[in-house]
């Protein structure tokens, strides 16, 4: 039995995962949208391609995610990959990199390097002055 993908529910799932309220999505979609219209949209089984494209642009999620995401398959995939036996067979690495923190870290390293270079320059200048004064 083929299970039908509920596109409206998928829009709601992804919107909630991103922490975006219906009002905010309505605001992004334009003046003719409001919270109630978004709520009704999320109840639809199939959403028009043009509207899916607008939502895709707003949420920055591919249209295919709304069209193809199946919760049952995702749960099945997760349960197969994360069962007790699977954990010993698969090495799972999660990288939670915060880009802003990485930029700050690089900036601090750059400042540190610059300070070391200035210190070395000052030491070199002192040595040169000693050589000249001899």
Secondary structure, 3 states (H helix, E strand, C coil): CCCCCCHHHHHHHHHHHCCCCHHHHHHHHCCCCCHHHHHHHCCCCCCCHHHHHHHHHHHCCCHHHHHHCCHHHHHHHHHHHCCHHHHHHCCCCCCCCCHHHHHHHHHHHHHHHHHHHHHHHHHHHHHHHHHHHC
